């Protein structure tokens, strides 16, 4: 880049961390371009189709003249009403569509907008490590300080919030949670959410739960919404997404729910910075959320089976998979012989040797080093083949 142009780039843009998922795409694409047969288990990209009734709802909406116009800034009324109905039926939570809900183009937009609405330069965002990388990236865009608290394997990857130095909570303006969790597959407990709400009230910060994998818990368990916690609506927001529940990641539909005062600030930022969620996607989302959610439950069963295939298939290989309670990923400890080299070196070796692409745990924070994330969003036959390739590569080393 010419020096003159480089001088025009903002310090904010120049200092942003890279996007690890874009980098993973580039690694896999380079291997394919070099002639390698790659099974890509690095991305959380749905591998199936939305339920037929959801596709039909989208097709019908595309012919509705009332949806040709720009949608309302905060969301199509039918979509907001449907979200409120979903919260009531699935979680026993009452939210006001007018003041406690916002439609977004996916939960990623929600993450960025909430952080922009709350964080001034120098303000502190706290996340649980390992964490979804956008939490750090969006904090960097806002000029905030990003701190983490650990979630150890021996606690089922759930943090001990009461053990955190009170100085962290004094600094915190926002605590981000994510359950069911990406990348570990941990599921929240009522006690965890209760502690988070208590601390938020005591120290005066906001809690945000990234609920992108709602409904996708294993063993028939019911996903727990943060907003079910007594007092949560005083201090908390929650993000929802159509992407994983209905296999429509490319449609980009989601929402933010929670405290009306905080959400008013989020809406103000959203109106100035974000592309409004598509009216036809919102209409299809309204139909999906108003359904009995049996298709979501079926996906949870399917993903648990896929998890079992990966966990059982890798048992004894040296790449040991931690137990998960839900979500779309398996979280596995790097073989001891690779521990010194790190998770990135191990995933590079696996891609080049076995033709299997995984995400290095280092992409998910300091606590993620020494682990890898394995996507379950491939057909079972592909997972069996990937597991076999990994075992052969490790056995031959």
C-alpha positions in Angstrom: 0.0 0.0 0.0 1.4 3.5 -0.8 2.6 5.3 2.2 0.1 8.1 1.7 -2.8 5.7 1.8 -1.4 3.8 4.8 -1.3 7.0 6.7 -5.0 7.5 6.2 -5.9 4.2 7.9 -7.3 4.7 11.4 -5.3 3.4 14.3 -8.4 1.4 15.3 -8.5 -0.5 12.0 -4.8 -1.0 11.9 -4.7 -2.5 15.4 -7.5 -5.0 15.1 -6.9 -8.7 15.6 -7.2 -11.0 12.6 -10.4 -13.0 12.1 -9.4 -16.6 12.8 -12.3 -18.1 10.8 -11.3 -16.2 7.7 -7.7 -17.4 8.3 -9.0 -21.0 8.7 -10.9 -20.7 5.4 -7.7 -19.6 3.7 -5.7 -22.5 5.1 -8.2 -25.0 3.9 -8.6 -23.4 0.5 -4.8 -23.4 0.1 -4.7 -27.1 0.9 -7.5 -27.8 -1.6 -5.7 -25.7 -4.3 -2.6 -27.8 -3.7 -4.6 -30.9 -4.6 -5.3 -32.2 -1.1 -8.6 -33.9 -0.3 -9.7 -32.0 2.7 -12.5 -32.7 5.2 -13.1 -29.3 6.7 -14.2 -29.5 10.3 -13.1 -25.9 11.2 -16.3 -24.0 10.6 -19.8 -24.0 12.3 -21.5 -23.8 8.9 -24.8 -25.8 8.8 -24.6 -28.8 6.5 -28.4 -29.4 6.0 -31.5 -27.6 4.9 -34.0 -25.6 6.9 -37.3 -27.2 7.8 -39.6 -27.2 4.7 -42.2 -25.1 6.5 -39.5 -22.4 7.1 -38.4 -22.4 3.5 -42.1 -22.2 2.4 -42.6 -19.2 4.8 -39.6 -17.4 3.2 -40.9 -18.1 -0.3 -44.4 -16.8 0.7 -42.9 -13.7 2.3 -41.0 -12.9 -0.9 -44.3 -12.4 -2.7 -45.9 -10.3 0.0 -46.1 -6.7 -1.3 -46.2 -5.3 2.3 -42.6 -6.7 2.8 -41.2 -5.0 -0.3 -40.7 -1.8 1.7 -38.0 -1.0 4.3 -38.8 -2.9 7.6 -39.3 -1.0 10.8 -36.0 0.0 12.5 -36.5 -2.2 15.5 -38.1 -5.2 13.8 -41.2 -6.4 11.9 -44.0 -6.6 14.5 -44.8 -10.3 13.6 -41.2 -11.3 14.3 -41.0 -9.4 17.6 -44.3 -10.9 18.7 -43.1 -14.4 17.7 -39.8 -13.9 19.7 -41.8 -12.9 22.8 -44.1 -15.9 22.3 -41.0 -18.2 22.1 -39.6 -16.8 25.3 -42.9 -17.3 27.0 -43.4 -20.9 25.9 -39.8 -22.2 26.0 -38.5 -20.3 28.9 -41.4 -18.9 31.0 -40.1 -15.3 30.4 -42.3 -12.3 29.6 -40.7 -9.7 27.4 -42.3 -6.6 25.9 -41.9 -6.6 22.1 -41.9 -2.8 22.0 -39.2 -2.1 24.6 -37.3 -5.4 25.3 -36.6 -6.8 21.8 -34.6 -5.8 18.8 -34.4 -7.6 15.5 -30.8 -8.0 14.0 -29.1 -9.5 11.0 -27.8 -12.3 13.1 -26.3 -12.5 16.5 -22.9 -11.2 15.3 -24.5 -7.9 14.7 -26.0 -8.1 18.1 -22.6 -8.7 19.7 -21.0 -5.7 18.0 -24.0 -3.4 18.6 -24.3 -4.2 22.3 -20.6 -3.6 22.8 -20.7 -0.3 20.9 -23.7 0.8 23.0 -22.0 0.1 26.3 -18.2 0.5 25.9 -16.3 3.7 25.7 -12.5 3.7 25.1 -10.8 2.2 28.1 -13.9 0.5 29.5 -13.6 -3.2 30.4 -15.4 -6.1 28.9 -15.0 -9.5 30.7 -15.4 -12.8 28.9 -15.0 -16.4 30.0 -11.9 -18.1 28.5 -12.1 -20.0 26.1 -14.4 -17.5 24.2 -15.8 -16.8 20.8 -13.3 -14.5 19.1 -15.7 -11.8 18.1 -16.1 -10.7 21.7 -12.4 -9.6 21.7 -12.6 -8.2 18.1 -15.7 -6.1 18.7 -14.2 -4.8 22.0 -11.1 -3.7 20.1 -13.3 -1.8 17.6 -14.9 0.0 20.5 -11.5 0.8 22.0 -12.3 -1.2 25.2 -10.1 -3.3 27.4 -10.7 -7.0 27.1 -10.2 -9.2 30.2 -10.9 -12.9 30.7 -11.7 -15.3 33.5 -10.9 -19.0 33.2 -13.2 -21.9 32.8 -11.3 -25.0 33.6 -11.9 -28.5 32.3 -12.2 -29.9 35.9 -15.2 -27.6 36.5 -16.9 -28.7 33.2 -15.7 -25.4 31.6 -17.9 -23.3 33.8 -16.3 -20.4 35.5 -16.2 -19.9 39.3 -17.5 -16.3 39.3 -17.3 -16.0 43.1 -13.6 -16.8 43.0 -12.8 -13.8 40.6 -10.9 -10.9 42.1 -13.4 -8.3 43.0 -11.3 -5.7 41.3 -12.2 -7.3 38.0 -15.9 -6.8 38.7 -15.2 -3.2 39.8 -13.6 -2.5 36.5 -16.2 -4.5 34.4 -18.9 -2.7 32.4 -20.0 -5.8 30.5 -19.7 -9.6 31.3 -20.2 -11.8 28.3 -21.4 -15.4 28.7 -22.1 -18.0 26.0 -24.2 -21.1 26.8 -24.5 -23.6 25.3 -20.9 -22.8 24.8 -18.7 -22.4 21.7 -16.2 -24.0 21.7 -16.4 -26.3 24.8 -20.0 -27.5 24.6 -20.6 -26.6 28.3 -24.2 -25.8 29.4 -25.1 -23.2 32.0 -26.6 -24.0 35.4 -29.2 -21.9 37.3 -26.5 -21.3 39.9 -24.1 -19.8 37.3 -26.7 -17.4 36.0 -27.9 -16.6 39.5 -24.3 -15.6 40.5 -23.8 -13.5 37.4 -27.0 -11.6 38.0 -26.1 -11.1 41.7 -22.7 -9.8 40.9 -24.0 -7.5 38.1 -26.4 -6.0 40.6 -23.7 -5.6 43.2 -21.0 -4.1 41.0 -23.2 -2.3 38.4 -22.3 -4.1 35.2 -24.4 -5.6 32.4 -24.5 -9.3 31.6 -24.8 -10.5 28.0 -25.6 -14.1 27.2 -24.9 -15.2 23.7 -27.7 -17.8 23.3 -26.9 -18.7 19.6 -27.2 -22.4 20.3 -30.6 -22.3 22.1 -32.4 -25.6 22.0 -29.3 -27.6 21.0 -28.5 -29.3 24.3 -27.8 -33.0 24.5 -29.7 -35.8 26.3 -33.0 -34.0 25.9 -32.0 -31.3 28.3 -33.8 -28.0 28.0 -31.6 -24.9 27.2 -31.6 -22.4 30.0 -32.1 -18.8 29.1 -30.3 -16.2 31.2 -33.5 -14.2 31.3 -35.2 -17.0 33.3 -33.0 -15.9 36.3 -34.9 -13.8 38.9 -33.8 -10.2 38.5 -32.1 -10.8 35.1 -34.2 -8.3 33.3 -32.8 -5.6 35.6 -29.2 -6.2 34.4 -29.1 -8.5 31.4 -29.4 -8.8 27.7 -29.5 -12.0 25.6 -28.7 -12.7 22.0 -30.7 -15.1 19.8 -30.0 -16.5 16.4 -32.0 -18.3 13.7 -28.8 -19.6 12.1 -28.2 -22.8 14.1 -31.7 -23.6 15.4 -33.1 -23.7 11.8 -30.0 -24.2 9.7 -30.3 -20.8 8.0 -26.9 -19.2 8.7 -26.8 -17.6 5.3 -30.1 -15.8 6.0 -28.7 -13.7 8.8 -31.5 -13.4 11.3 -31.4 -12.8 15.0 -32.4 -10.7 18.0 -31.4 -9.0 21.2 -33.7 -9.3 24.3 -33.5 -7.9 27.8 -33.4 -4.8 29.9 -35.4 -2.0 28.3 -33.1 0.9 29.3 -30.0 -0.8 28.0 -31.8 -2.0 24.9 -32.8 1.6 24.2 -29.1 2.5 23.9 -28.5 -0.6 21.7 -31.3 0.4 19.4 -29.9 3.9 19.1 -26.6 2.5 18.0 -28.2 -0.1 15.7 -30.2 2.6 13.9 -27.0 4.4 13.0 -24.6 1.6 12.3 -26.3 -1.6 11.2 -28.1 -3.0 8.2 -31.7 -3.7 9.2 -32.7 -7.4 9.3 -34.4 -8.4 6.1 -38.2 -8.2 6.3 -38.7 -11.5 4.5 -36.1 -13.2 6.8 -38.0 -11.8 9.8 -41.3 -13.1 8.5 -39.8 -16.6 8.0 -38.2 -16.4 11.5 -41.6 -15.5 12.9 -43.0 -18.7 11.5 -40.0 -20.8 12.8 -40.2 -19.4 16.3 -43.9 -19.9 16.5 -43.6 -23.6 15.7 -43.4 -26.4 18.3 -39.6 -26.5 18.0 -39.6 -30.2 17.3 -37.2 -29.7 14.4 -34.7 -28.0 16.8 -35.0 -31.0 19.2 -34.3 -33.3 16.3 -31.2 -31.4 15.4 -30.0 -31.7 19.0 -30.3 -35.5 18.8 -28.5 -35.5 15.5 -25.6 -33.4 16.9 -25.3 -35.5 20.0 -25.0 -38.6 17.8 -22.3 -36.9 15.8 -20.5 -35.8 19.0 -20.6 -39.5 20.1 -19.0 -40.6 16.8 -16.1 -38.1 17.2 -15.6 -38.7 20.9 -15.8 -42.5 20.7 -13.8 -42.7 17.5 -10.9 -40.7 18.9 -10.8 -42.4 22.3 -7.3 -43.7 22.9 -5.8 -41.9 19.9 -4.1 -39.2 22.0 -6.6 -36.6 20.8 -9.0 -36.9 23.7 -12.4 -35.2 23.5 -13.9 -33.5 26.5 -17.5 -34.3 27.4 -20.1 -31.8 26.1 -23.6 -30.9 27.0 -24.7 -29.3 23.8 -23.8 -27.1 20.8 -22.1 -27.9 17.5 -18.5 -28.7 18.4 -16.2 -31.2 20.1 -13.4 -29.8 22.2 -10.3 -32.0 22.3 -7.0 -31.8 24.0 -3.9 -31.7 21.7 -1.8 -35.0 22.0 0.9 -34.7 24.5 3.6 -35.1 21.9 2.4 -31.9 20.3 1.8 -29.9 23.4 5.1 -28.1 23.2 4.5 -27.0 19.6 1.0 -25.7 20.3 -2.4 -26.1 18.9 -1.8 -24.1 15.7 1.2 -26.3 14.8 -0.9 -29.4 15.5 -3.8 -28.3 13.2 -1.3 -27.4 10.5 0.3 -30.8 10.8 -3.1 -32.6 10.7 -4.2 -30.6 7.7 -1.0 -31.5 5.8 -0.8 -35.1 7.0 -4.4 -36.3 7.3 -6.3 -33.8 5.1 -8.6 -32.8 8.1 -9.0 -29.1 9.0 -9.7 -28.2 12.6 -9.6 -24.9 14.5 -6.6 -24.4 16.9 -7.8 -23.7 20.4 -5.5 -20.7 20.6 -8.0 -18.9 18.4 -10.4 -19.0 21.4 -8.2 -17.3 24.0 -5.2 -18.1 26.2 -7.1 -21.0 28.0 -7.8 -22.5 24.6 -4.1 -23.2 23.9 -3.5 -27.0 24.0 -7.0 -27.7 22.6 -8.6 -27.9 19.2 -12.2 -27.4 18.1 -13.9 -30.0 15.9 -17.1 -29.0 14.0 -19.9 -31.5 14.1 -21.6 -29.9 11.0 -20.7 -32.6 8.6 -22.6 -35.7 7.6 -21.8 -38.7 9.9 -20.0 -40.5 7.1 -17.6 -37.6 6.7 -17.0 -37.6 10.5 -16.2 -41.3 10.5 -13.8 -40.7 7.7 -12.2 -37.7 9.4 -11.8 -39.7 12.6 -10.2 -42.6 10.7 -7.7 -40.2 9.0 -6.8 -38.6 12.3 -6.2 -41.9 14.0 -4.0 -43.2 11.1 -1.9 -40.0 11.1 -1.4 -40.2 14.8 -0.6 -43.9 14.8 1.9 -43.5 12.0 3.8 -40.6 13.7 
